């Protein structure tokens, strides 16, 4: 079984910064991509940022220039550095992994989510 566990969420004032972390563990054979999605009240879950095994980066237009995704392949970790946070960034942030395990074929895995609240 593969697990993704997020940490680092919390309450921050507008203009502040937070860094989210996600650790993948379990019977991992290959990780093809990792990233972050978020879901705000009344909205659908949306992509925030992803990084592939080839280090190809993809960001939502709303976070470009403010958020930075990074990955530590040796540790099976992915991070999201969030700067210049806005109230519109308030959401539950979910870690995502495109992973092949020893128990199943390549597929999508999700963390439990961590709350990020931007408010003054």
N, C-alpha and C positions, 0 to 999 in steps of 0.2 A: 504494500500500500504506500502511496505517496501522500505526504502532507505538506501544506504550505501554511506558515504561521507568520502573521504580520505583527509589527510592533511600532510604536513611535507616535501614534495619534494623540490628539489632545486639543485643548483650547488655546487659541492664539489670537492676538489682536490684528486687525488689518495692517498690512505692511510687514508683518512678522514672518518668521521662517519655522519650518519643521522638516525633519527628515524621517521618512518611513523606511523600515527594514522588513525584509521577507526572507525567511529561511525555508528551503525545500529539503525534505528528508524522506527516507524510506527506500524502497527497492527501485532506485533510479538507474536506468541504463543510459539515457541520453536526455539532455535538455536542449530543445531546439530554439526556444524563446522564453523570455519571462517579461512581465510587465505589470502595469497597474491600470485598473478600471475604477470608476467611482459611480455612486448612485446617490443623488440628492432627492429630498422629499418631492414627490410629484413628478419626477423625471425618470426616464429609463437609464439603465446602466450604460455608461459611455466609456470609451477608451480614453485613457490619460496619456500613457506612454508605454512603448515596448522596446525591447532590445533583443535581437536575434543572436544565435550562436556565432554568426559572422559579424557581430557588432553593428548591424544595421539598426538605426534608430528611427522611431516613429513617434511623433507627438501630436496631440490634439492642438488645433489652432489656438484654442483658448488659453493654453499653458505655455506655448512657445516663448522662449526668452525668460521665463520665470522658473520653470521646473527642469530638473536634470535627472535623467535615469542613468544608473550605472549597475554593472553586474560583476560579481566576483565568481568566475566559473569554478575556481578551485574549491570554494566554500559553498557552492550552490546557493548564493545569496543575490538578491537584487535590492536596490535602494532607490528611493525617490527623494531628492532634495527639492524642497518647495520654498521658494523665496517670493517676496512681495505678495503675500497671500491676500486674497480678496474675500469678502463675504460670499461671493458666488462660488468659491471653492469648497464651501461647507458641504460635506457628503460623507458617506461611508466609503472608504477606499479598500479595494479588494486586490490582493495579489493574484497574479495569473501566471500559469506555466503551461507551455506546450511541451509535454514530457512523454517519453517512452519509458515504461517500467518493465521489470522482468515478469510482471503478472498480466500485462495487457499491452495492446498496441498503442501507438502514439495517440495522445488525446489531450483534452483540456482539463486542467486542475485549477481549483480556486481556494483561496484562503477564507477564513471566517469573517474578515473585514475588521477595519479599525476606524473609529470615528474621528474625523477632523472637523473642528468647529472654528470658524473665523468670525469673531464678534468683538465689538468694543463695549 
